[in-house]
Amino acid sequence: MRQPIGSPVPASLPPDDARTSRPLTEIYDVALLDLDGVVYVGSEPVPGVSHMLASVRETGMRLAYVTNNASRRASEVADLLAAMGVPVAVEDVVTSAQAAAHLLHERLVPGSAVLVVGTQALAEEVRGAGLTPVAVADPTPAAVVQGYGPNVGYRDLAEATVAIRSGALWVVTNTDSTLPSPRGPLPGNGAMVAALKVATGAVPTVVGKPQPGLLKESVERTGARRPLVVGDRLDTDIEGAVAVGADSLLVLSGVTTPTLLLAAPAGQRPTYVAQDLGGLLRAHPAATVVDGTASCGDFVAHWDGAEIVLAGDGDEPLDALRALCAANWAADHPPAAVRAVDPAAAAALRTLGLAS
């Protein structure tokens, strides 16, 4: 059994058979929700998200909004969510900027200068931690903290390069290579971090997912005993959950597609998958694998040469996806072509975007 993160005494989870027949709201006490791609995409809420989360709250499950994005203050995030009709209080929001400031507070002498590459929100978190945010590398600051900011430019990266090469501690809020947007993925903080890695040859300390800092901060702030990490990215949300031993729910409302999920490596495979946050209110049947054939609901999947063959007469595409993933993950093959052998299976593949 996985041990809940941040819990000195592991809280028991129901046995596997009970977990597959009960909604997630009855199994976990706190949902640690990513934001971009989960609650909203860009500036637009995920359709129906306010109603879904209100329904989740009514069950007694608590919600924490945990974001790798360090560009907004927690109060600004709360205001943004409230404007979308999402139930939230400021204390429900945990940002990578807060986690980074916490780490800097622990490692630096009070009042130390910290070069901030990012937004004013990140600078205010640094100041709130008893440190002094600066914008230039002379004299050499004690640390550089880097987070996403839409206005970060060459001058900011140049100052950070000078400071890091001069020995400053380099702390990064997150390394997401992209951010979801209505126009598709756009460069994220990880793209800017990569530029500094090339320029300095240094390796930063990262606090955001998939590193444990942000998730541990979230558990400490919420007092979660049975946390469920919810996200849309395999390489941050799900990998982070796996790394700290927490169960996870992948939602398909953001950057991860069924094709990407099918090919997920061992360290990035979620416990559950749903189309959106409505999945918190539902039971999630487990796929089983016997002699290379995976089954879930009314679908079965198995390898046939270089293809995964899907058969069945169900009407739940996610059951088809669960069976396909189980078959592929059990065989540990690279991505494969998928073929349906009956109308219901073909319809499921079309819905999932897996039809050739």
N, C-alpha and C positions, 0 to 999 in steps of 0.2 A: 504493500500500500504506500502511496506517496505521502510524504509528510508535508503538511501545509507550511508554507514559507512564513518565517517570522514568528512561529508559534512554539513557545518553550515546551508545551505539552501537546502532542499531536491530537487534533480533534478527529474523532472517528467519522469516516464516510460510510454510507450504507453499502451492503454487499453489491456486487456487480449486477445481479439480477434485479435488485430493487432500483438501482441507479438507471437502468435502461427503461424502466416503466414509470418513472416519476419525472415531473418537470424539474428543470435545473433549479428553479426557485425553491424547491423543497430539499435540495441536496446541499447547496452552498449558501453561506450567510451573507457574503459580500461579492458583488460583481465589480471587478476592476476594469473599467471600460476605457479603451482607447477612444480617441475623438475623431481625428481625420479618417474618413473611410468607414466609420462605425456609427457615430452619431450624426455627423455631417460630412459632406464632400465639398471642399472649397468653402463657399459661403452659404451653401444650400443644405438644409436638413435632409437626412435620409427620409424618404416618404414614410409617413406614419410613425416616426420615431417618438414623438411626444406621447401619443396614445400607448405605444408599446411600453415605454419606460414608466408611465403612470400606472399601468397595469402590473408591472413588475414590483413597483413600490407597494402597491396594495397587498401583495402577497407577504410582505414583511422582509423581503430581500433588500439589503442596503446597496446603494450605488455609490461608487467612487469613480471620478472622471480622471483618468491617468494619461497624461500626454507627454510624448517625447518632444513636442513642439515647445520651445522656450520663448517664443516671441510675444506671448501675452501674460499679464499678471493673472493670478488665480481669480481675482475679482472680475477682471475683464472676461475671462473664460466663463465664469458663472453668469455674468450679464448676457453674454452671447447665447448661452444655452437657454437662459430664462426667456430671452426674446424669441426663441424657437419653440417655446412651450414646454421645455424639458424641466422636470422637477429637479432643483439643485439649490444648494447653499454653498457659500464660499468655501467652507471647510470640507466640502465634498470633492474639491478639485486639488489634484496633486500634479505638479509640473516638474519637468526635468530641470528647470531653472531653480526650483526650490531644492531639489536633490543636489544639484551642483553647488549651490551656496552652502548647504549643510556640510558637504565634503570639504569645501574650502575653509569653512569656519573651524573644522576639526584639525586641519593641517597647518593653518597659518597663524601667525601672531596677530592679535587684534589690531586693527587699523592698517594692516598691510595693503599695499597697492595691488590692485588686480586689473589687468587690461581686459576690457570687455569687448568682445567681437559679437555683436548681436543687437538686440533692441534695448530700449530704455527699461523694459520690464525686467530683463536679465540684470541690468545695472542696479535696479532697485532691490532685487533679491540679494545681490552682493552687499549693498549698503546695509540692508536689514540684518545681514549676518555679522555686522561689526567690522566690515572691511571697506576699503576705499576704492571705488571704481575709477579707472582712468582710461584715456583714449590713446595715449602715446607710449612708446617704449623707452623713452629717456626721461628720468633715470630708469633702469631696469626694474619692472614690477616683480613682485614675488610670484605672480601667477598670471596666466592667460586663461580666460574662460570663454568658450566659443559656443554659440547657439544660433539657430536659424534666425535670420532677419531679412526681410525682402529688400532692404536697402544696403546690405553688406556689400562692400566693393573692394577694389584693388587696394586702396589706401589702408583699409582695416586689416586686410591680409598681410600687407607689407609690414605694418607695425607689429602684428603678431609674430611674423617671421623673425624680426629683429629680437623681440623679447624672448622667444623660445630658444633661438640660437645663443642667447646670452645666459641661458640657464633657468628661465622662468618655468615653474610647474605649469603644465598644459592640461587643462580639464575641459572636456567636451560634453555638452548636454546629451547629444545623441549622434548617431551616424547613419540615420535614414538617408539612403541615396536619393530618394525621390519623395515628393509630396503628392497626394492625389488632388486632382482638380477636375472641374467639369470638362476641361480640354484634354484630360489625360495626365499622366505623371509628369511632374515638373521637378527641376533640381532641388534637392533637400540639403540639410546641413551636412550630410555625409559627403556631398560633392565638394563643398568648400573645405571640409576637413581633409579630403584627399589632396587638395591643392597644397595645403600647408605640410602635409606629410612629405610630398614630393620636394617642397622648397626647403624643409628643415632636416629631413631624415629622422625626425622624432616620432615617438609613438605616444598618443595622449592617453590619459585616464578618462574612461567613458562612464557616465552614470546612467544614461538612458537605456531602455530596452535595446538589445537583449542582455545587457549587463545587469547585475542584480540590484544596483543601487536604488533605482526608481521604484521597482516593485517592493523592495524591502521598506522603503520610505512609506509607500502606500499602505502596506500591512500595518506598520507601526501607527500611522495616523488613524486608521480605521478600526484597529483592534480586531481585524478579521481572524476567524478561527478556521474557516473552510472557504478560502478565497477561490474565485474562478476568474482567470484572466481572459478578457474578451478583446479580440482585435481582428484586424483585416490583413495583417502582414505576417508572412511566415518567418521572415528573417529578423523580425524585432519582437512582435507580440508573442508569437507561438514559440520561437526559439528561447525567448526570455522565460516563458512559463516552464518549458522543459528544463531549462538550466537550473531553476530554483525548486523544481519538484512540485509545481502547481498544475492542476488540471486547466484546460483551456477550451474556449469556444472560438472557432474561426467563423467570421461572417463574410459573406460574399458580396457585400455592398461596397467594398473598397477596391484595393489593387489586386487581390489574389483571385484568380479565375479557377474554375474546375481543372483546367489543363495544368496550371501550376501546382495545384494541390495534389493532383495525381502523381506528379513527379517529386513531391516533397522529400528531402532527405530525412534520415532517421531523427535528427535533432530538431526538426521543424514540423512534426506531425501533430495536429491538434487532437484533443480528446473527443471533441464534438465539432460538427459543422452545421451551419444554418444559413439561410439566405440573408437574414437580418436579425436585429435584436429581439424579434418575436420568438426566436429560438430559445430564449430564456424561459419562456412560458410553456415549453413543450417537452415531452419525453423524447429521448434520442435512442432509437434501437441500435444495438451493437451489431456490427458485422462479424460473422464467424467464418473461419477458414478450415475446411476439411479436405485433405488430399489435394491441395492447390485450388480448390473451388471455393470462392467466397460468396456468401449469401447475406442479404439484408432485406427484410420485408419480403416483397414478392419478386425480387430480382436476384439473379446469380451471375457471377462473372468468373471466367477462367482464362488462362493463357492457351492460345492455339498457335503455335509457331511464333511469328513476330507480332501477333495481335492479341488484344484482350477481347474476348467475346462476351457480350452482355445479352442475357435472355431474361424474360419475365413478362408478367402481365399486370404489373402494379401501376399506380397513378401518382406515386411520390418520387419525383426525380432525385431527391436527396438520398433516398434509399439506394437508388442505382449508383449514385456517386460513392456512397459508403462501400458498396460491394466492389466497385471498380478500384477504389483506393486500397481496400483490404487485399484484393488479389495482387495488385501491383507491389504494395509494400511487403507482402509476405514473400514474394519472389525476389524483391529488391532489384528489379530490372530498371533500366533507364526508361524514359518516356516511350510509350508505344502507341501504335494505332489502335483505335477502338472500333469494334464492329458489332452492330445489333443484328439479331437473328429473328426478331418478331416486331410487330408494329408498336407495341407498348415500349419496348426497349429503344426502338428508333425514335419515338417521341421524346423519351427521357433524354437521349443524347442531344437531340435538337434543342431542348430546353436548357441543357447544361452548356451548350456551345461546343460539344465534343463531336458532333457529326462531321464526317469528312465531306 
